[in-house]
Amino acid sequence: MMNTNAIAKQPLAMEVDSKSGLARSVLDVGAKTWFAVTAMGQWIFVVYVLAYYAPLILGGGFQALGETSLPGGYVPGETVGNLAVVMHLFLAAIIIGGGPLQLIPQIRSRFPVFHHWLGRLYILTVVTTSVAGLYMVWTRGVLGGELMKIAISTDAVLIITFAAIAIYHAISRNIRMHRRWALRLFMVASGVWFYRIGLMGWVFSTGGVGVNFETFSGPFLNFWAFGQYLLPLVLLECYLRAKDSANKHAKLAMGGSLFVLAGVTAFCIFAAVMGLWLPKF
């Protein structure tokens, strides 16, 4: 005998599945949109670093660092310190340029050998750059004073810690956890980029409220010193929780938020290009 109750329930089940599928799609497309915007912005930053700093250093050596806006960029007689600055600059270009490549699924699946070797280089580079950054901050100072020193040092410790955890899960063949810690590493390792686009986006949209450009201090800079990597981490955790959740409303809300964040990120990138990077040429 035909089960009429089961037949009656089928349309409702199909409707629920359809809504759940829509929520997953919105979250997935939102995440891909934000990532695409971010990757493009990071590659623009890499082009800027190589096009601006490489000719200066190749043409004038360490002394050319004194012509830049880097705090304590060149100190006469400090070969190790000057080398640390150069390493920090060009290794940062590898980090910012290579990070997005590690997160593209098509590259992971089609070019696994490239993915594995780039991953090793990325880990080595982020750790080396973090150590060099710590040396620079505590021996040469940094714009923003003691608070910025603490913020940068905290970011460096997080980078080294997340890199170690990501390696541990890769060795243990726990790919799911490895990828999640790689995402966290990407967020904290991108702090130097988030700082620049966030600052310029704030300046363009508010005129620089909370920023004293003469002393490079103020409420916004105090907040953004830590927000440059903690805020992206929080947003990532919200995304991961929404992805794991069976609640379609959570997925839709996070997916919609990611579309908005993609727009905000694009605006901040534009502000950085126009107000910070292009004027150097």
C-alpha positions in Angstrom: 0.0 0.0 0.0 1.3 3.4 -0.9 2.6 5.6 2.0 0.7 8.8 1.4 2.3 10.5 4.4 5.8 10.0 2.9 4.7 11.4 -0.4 3.1 14.4 1.2 6.3 15.1 3.1 8.6 14.9 0.0 7.9 18.5 -1.3 8.7 19.9 2.1 11.9 17.9 2.3 12.9 19.1 -1.2 12.2 22.7 -0.2 14.4 22.4 2.9 17.2 20.8 0.9 16.9 23.6 -1.7 17.1 26.3 1.0 20.1 24.6 2.6 21.8 24.3 -0.8 21.2 28.0 -1.5 22.7 28.9 1.9 25.8 26.8 1.2 26.1 28.4 -2.2 25.8 32.0 -0.9 28.5 31.2 1.7 30.8 29.6 -0.8 30.5 32.3 -3.4 30.9 35.0 -0.8 34.1 33.4 0.5 35.4 33.0 -3.1 34.6 36.6 -3.9 36.4 38.0 -0.9 39.4 35.8 -1.5 39.6 36.8 -5.2 39.6 40.5 -4.2 42.2 39.9 -1.5 44.5 37.9 -3.7 44.4 40.5 -6.4 45.2 43.2 -3.9 48.1 41.2 -2.4 49.6 40.7 -5.8 49.3 44.4 -6.5 51.3 45.0 -3.3 54.0 42.5 -4.4 54.4 44.3 -7.7 54.8 47.6 -5.8 57.4 46.2 -3.4 59.5 44.7 -6.2 59.1 47.7 -8.6 59.9 50.3 -5.9 62.5 48.7 -3.6 64.4 46.4 -5.9 65.8 49.1 -8.2 66.7 51.3 -5.1 68.6 48.5 -3.4 70.2 47.1 -6.5 71.3 50.6 -7.6 72.4 52.1 -4.3 72.9 49.2 -1.9 71.9 49.3 1.8 72.4 53.1 1.8 69.4 53.4 -0.5 67.1 52.3 2.4 67.7 55.7 3.9 65.8 57.3 1.1 62.6 55.3 1.9 60.0 55.9 4.6 61.1 52.8 6.5 61.8 53.8 10.2 65.5 53.2 10.7 65.7 51.7 7.2 69.5 52.3 7.0 71.9 52.5 9.9 75.6 53.1 9.0 77.8 50.3 10.1 75.0 47.9 11.0 75.4 45.3 8.3 73.3 42.7 10.1 70.4 45.1 10.8 70.5 46.5 7.2 70.4 42.9 5.8 67.5 42.1 8.1 65.5 45.0 6.6 66.2 43.9 3.0 65.3 40.3 3.9 62.1 41.5 5.6 61.1 43.4 2.4 61.7 40.7 -0.2 60.7 37.7 1.9 57.5 39.6 2.6 56.9 39.8 -1.2 57.2 36.0 -1.3 54.8 35.6 1.6 52.1 38.0 0.2 52.5 36.7 -3.3 52.7 33.0 -2.5 50.0 32.9 0.2 47.0 33.1 -2.1 48.5 30.5 -4.4 48.5 28.0 -1.5 44.8 28.4 -0.9 43.6 27.9 -4.5 42.0 24.4 -4.7 42.7 24.0 -8.4 46.4 24.5 -7.8 46.4 22.0 -4.9 44.7 19.3 -6.9 46.4 19.8 -10.3 49.9 20.7 -9.2 50.4 18.9 -5.9 54.2 19.0 -6.1 54.2 22.7 -6.7 51.8 23.1 -3.8 54.0 21.1 -1.4 57.2 22.9 -2.3 55.6 26.3 -2.3 54.2 25.4 1.1 57.6 24.5 2.5 59.0 27.8 1.1 56.1 29.7 2.5 56.5 28.3 6.0 60.3 28.9 6.0 59.7 32.4 4.7 57.1 33.5 7.2 59.1 32.2 10.1 62.3 33.8 8.9 60.5 37.1 8.2 58.9 37.0 11.7 62.3 36.6 13.3 63.8 39.4 11.2 60.8 41.6 12.0 61.3 41.0 15.7 64.9 42.0 15.4 64.1 45.2 13.4 61.3 46.2 15.8 63.3 45.8 19.0 66.6 47.2 17.7 65.5 50.0 15.4 62.2 51.0 16.7 59.0 51.4 14.7 56.4 54.1 14.0 53.8 54.0 16.7 56.0 53.5 19.7 55.8 50.7 22.3 52.2 49.7 21.6 53.1 49.0 18.0 56.2 47.0 19.1 53.9 44.8 21.2 51.4 44.4 18.4 54.0 43.4 15.8 55.7 41.1 18.3 52.4 39.4 19.1 51.7 38.9 15.4 55.2 37.4 14.9 54.6 34.9 17.7 51.2 33.9 16.3 52.8 33.4 12.8 55.4 31.1 14.2 52.9 29.2 16.4 50.4 28.8 13.6 53.1 27.7 11.2 54.2 25.0 13.6 50.7 23.7 14.1 50.0 23.7 10.4 53.2 21.6 9.9 52.2 19.2 12.6 48.8 18.5 11.0 50.4 18.1 7.6 52.9 15.5 9.0 50.0 13.8 10.8 48.0 13.7 7.5 45.1 15.5 9.1 44.4 17.5 5.9 41.2 19.2 7.2 43.0 20.6 10.3 46.1 21.4 8.3 44.1 23.5 5.8 42.3 25.4 8.7 45.5 26.2 10.4 47.0 27.2 7.0 44.1 29.7 6.7 44.8 31.1 10.1 48.4 31.4 9.2 47.5 33.2 6.0 45.5 35.8 8.0 48.2 36.6 10.5 51.0 36.5 7.9 49.0 39.0 5.8 48.9 41.5 8.7 51.4 43.8 7.1 49.1 44.0 4.0 45.9 44.4 6.1 47.5 47.2 8.0 48.3 49.3 5.0 45.0 48.8 3.1 43.0 49.2 6.4 44.8 52.4 7.3 44.4 54.0 3.9 40.7 52.9 3.6 40.1 54.6 7.0 41.9 57.8 5.9 40.0 58.0 2.6 36.6 57.4 4.2 37.0 59.5 7.3 39.8 62.0 6.5 42.0 60.4 9.1 39.9 60.6 12.3 41.9 59.2 15.2 45.2 59.5 13.4 48.0 62.0 14.3 50.2 61.9 11.2 53.0 63.9 12.8 53.5 61.4 15.6 51.9 58.5 13.9 49.7 57.8 16.9 46.1 58.1 17.9 43.0 56.0 18.8 42.5 54.4 15.4 46.2 53.4 15.1 46.1 51.9 18.6 43.1 49.8 17.6 44.4 48.9 14.2 47.9 47.9 15.5 46.2 44.7 16.9 43.1 44.8 14.6 45.2 44.2 11.5 45.5 40.5 12.3 43.0 39.9 15.1 40.0 41.1 13.1 40.7 38.9 10.1 41.2 36.0 12.5 37.8 36.6 14.1 36.1 36.8 10.7 37.8 33.6 9.6 36.5 31.8 12.7 33.0 33.1 12.1 33.2 31.8 8.5 34.5 28.3 9.7 31.7 28.1 12.2 29.1 29.0 9.7 30.5 26.5 7.2 30.3 23.7 9.9 26.8 24.8 11.1 23.6 23.2 9.9 21.9 26.5 10.4 21.1 27.9 6.9 20.5 31.4 8.4 24.0 31.5 9.8 25.4 30.5 6.4 23.3 33.2 4.6 24.3 35.8 7.1 28.0 35.0 6.8 27.8 34.7 3.1 26.2 38.1 2.8 28.7 39.6 5.2 31.5 38.3 3.0 30.1 40.0 -0.1 30.0 43.3 1.9 33.6 42.7 3.2 34.7 42.0 -0.4 33.4 45.5 -1.4 35.1 47.1 1.7 38.4 45.3 0.9 38.3 46.4 -2.7 37.7 50.0 -1.6 40.7 49.8 0.9 42.9 48.4 -1.9 42.0 51.2 -4.2 42.8 53.7 -1.4 46.2 52.1 -0.7 47.1 52.1 -4.4 46.1 55.7 -4.9 47.3 57.2 -1.6 50.2 55.0 -0.7 51.8 53.0 -3.5 51.4 55.0 -6.8 52.7 58.2 -5.3 56.1 56.5 -4.8 56.7 56.4 -8.5 
